[in-house]
């Protein structure tokens, strides 16, 4: 099965073979679209855009996905000294 999506400001291609391809593809598309809605800098309403707009102004409630990415970012920043 193959599908192309426009997310995170670019086109991605999803290719795989498995049983229940339609069900699996729907789950993949839903997950990718959720991540795009939450974390894309190309969408004014995304959580990341909201964080950027409110940086130093007010707190922003974030999803568990965004929190996990921020935690990993802090971890790898410490390991690499921010490089």
MOMO-V847213 format. One record per run of one state. SS is the DSSP state (helix for helix, strand for strand, loop for the rest). FROM is the first residue (numbers start at 0). LEN is the number of residues. If there is no record, write none. Layout:
[[SS:FROM:LEN] [SS:FROM:LEN]]
This chain:
[[loop:0:1] [strand:1:6] [loop:7:2] [strand:9:6] [loop:15:5] [helix:20:19] [loop:39:7] [helix:46:8] [loop:54:9] [helix:63:16] [loop:79:4]]
